[in-house]
Amino acid sequence: MMRNMLKHMFRHNRQGQHNVGEREPQTFRMKMDLPSFNGQLQIEGFLDWLAVVERFFDYMKIREDKKVKLVAYRLMGGASAWWEQLQLTQMRHRKGMVQT
């Protein structure tokens, strides 16, 4: 049984190299998600969150014009209320919505 499992996991390609399972290295996938933010972090926690967000944007190759919308979508609690208030203030003063 163990031998069959190992045969299934490691297959030889035509060049005699091992492939794990049936996936080629270029089809490797990793699940990533943009972390939420509630506005209640201390400065160190906020800086860590910001670094994770920047790495996410870099890895996922997110365009500049999409970043604000993505972060706004992940705001929770007090941070979400602050964002909504900022957007309303911008509209009242006839300024455009925050884009970047």
TIBASE-737332 format. One record per residue (C-alpha): residue in three letters; y, x, z. Coordinates in nm, 4 decimals. Each point is the difference from the previous one (the first is absolute). Layout:
    r         y         x         z
  Ala         Y         X         Z
...
This chain:
    r         y         x         z
  Met    0.0000    0.0000    0.0000
  Met    0.2454    0.2767    0.0967
  Arg   -0.0841    0.1873   -0.3194
  Asn    0.0811   -0.3079   -0.2110
  Met    0.3304   -0.0451    0.1815
  Leu    0.0932    0.3627   -0.0656
  Lys   -0.0988   -0.0320   -0.3659
  His    0.2216   -0.3047   -0.0271
  Met    0.2925    0.1730    0.1708
  Phe   -0.0158    0.3249   -0.1962
  Arg   -0.0589   -0.0221   -0.3707
  His    0.0132    0.2868   -0.2454
  Asn    0.2397   -0.0288   -0.2873
  Arg   -0.0659    0.1658   -0.3348
  Gln    0.1506    0.3289    0.1143
  Gly   -0.2320    0.0119    0.3014
  Gln    0.2790   -0.0718    0.2495
  His   -0.0436   -0.2476    0.2823
  Asn    0.1922   -0.3264    0.0113
  Val    0.0107   -0.2028    0.3185
  Gly   -0.1365   -0.3446   -0.0785
  Glu    0.0923   -0.1095   -0.3460
  Arg    0.3741    0.0628    0.0287
  Glu    0.1740    0.2789   -0.1800
  Pro    0.2595    0.1924    0.2056
  Gln    0.2911   -0.1507   -0.1964
  Thr   -0.1008   -0.3540    0.1073
  Phe    0.0425    0.0743    0.3717
  Arg    0.2041   -0.2731    0.1666
  Met    0.1768   -0.0087    0.3312
  Lys    0.1406   -0.3117    0.1603
  Met    0.3585    0.0457    0.1111
  Asp    0.2441   -0.2510    0.1390
  Leu    0.3683    0.0139    0.0810
  Pro    0.0342   -0.0161    0.3803
  Ser    0.2011   -0.2797    0.1570
  Phe    0.3065    0.0645    0.2161
  Asn    0.1272   -0.2198    0.2818
  Gly    0.3048    0.2017    0.1070
  Gln   -0.1309    0.0697    0.3507
  Leu   -0.1053    0.3634   -0.0418
  Gln    0.1574    0.2934    0.1794
  Ile    0.1572    0.2602   -0.2288
  Glu   -0.3218    0.2032   -0.0285
  Gly   -0.2000   -0.3085   -0.0962
  Phe    0.2621   -0.1008   -0.2540
  Leu    0.0011    0.3479   -0.1568
  Asp   -0.3806   -0.0076   -0.0206
  Trp    0.0139   -0.3447   -0.1652
  Leu    0.2627    0.1237   -0.2445
  Ala   -0.2135    0.3031   -0.0908
  Val   -0.3035   -0.2237   -0.0643
  Val    0.2111   -0.2298   -0.2198
  Glu    0.1305    0.2975   -0.2013
  Arg   -0.3547    0.1352   -0.0455
  Phe   -0.1148   -0.3457   -0.1125
  Phe    0.2818   -0.0203   -0.2560
  Asp   -0.0745    0.3505   -0.1233
  Tyr   -0.3762   -0.0530   -0.0290
  Met    0.0331   -0.3408   -0.1639
  Lys    0.2844    0.1211   -0.2264
  Ile    0.2249   -0.2921    0.0983
  Arg    0.3222   -0.0228   -0.2010
  Glu    0.3309    0.0180    0.1891
  Asp    0.0954   -0.3554   -0.0979
  Lys   -0.3171   -0.1376    0.1670
  Lys    0.0154    0.1846    0.3329
  Val    0.2495   -0.2246    0.1811
  Lys   -0.1892   -0.3169   -0.0902
  Leu   -0.3298    0.1477    0.1135
  Val    0.1370    0.1159    0.3345
  Ala    0.1851   -0.3303    0.0529
  Tyr   -0.3294   -0.1822   -0.0578
  Arg   -0.1608    0.1993    0.2839
  Leu    0.2792   -0.0519    0.2571
  Met   -0.1058   -0.2042    0.3019
  Gly    0.1681   -0.1472    0.3075
  Gly    0.3429    0.1395    0.0796
  Ala    0.0036    0.2213   -0.3081
  Ser   -0.0635   -0.2998   -0.2229
  Ala    0.2758   -0.1997    0.1733
  Trp    0.2407    0.2935   -0.0427
  Trp   -0.0858    0.0233   -0.3720
  Glu    0.0550   -0.3722   -0.0562
  Gln    0.3344    0.0182    0.1810
  Leu    0.1053    0.3010   -0.2094
  Gln   -0.0887   -0.1857   -0.3195
  Leu    0.2019   -0.3060    0.1093
  Thr    0.2991    0.2173    0.0893
  Gln   -0.0164    0.1682   -0.3405
  Met    0.0004   -0.3418   -0.1708
  Arg    0.2899   -0.1312    0.2139
  His    0.2117    0.3020   -0.0904
  Arg   -0.0954   -0.0472   -0.3654
  Lys   -0.1716    0.3370   -0.0094
  Gly   -0.3212    0.0546   -0.1864
  Met   -0.3358   -0.0009    0.1684
  Val   -0.1184    0.3324    0.1379
  Gln   -0.1955    0.1645   -0.2815
  Thr   -0.0661    0.3595    0.1117
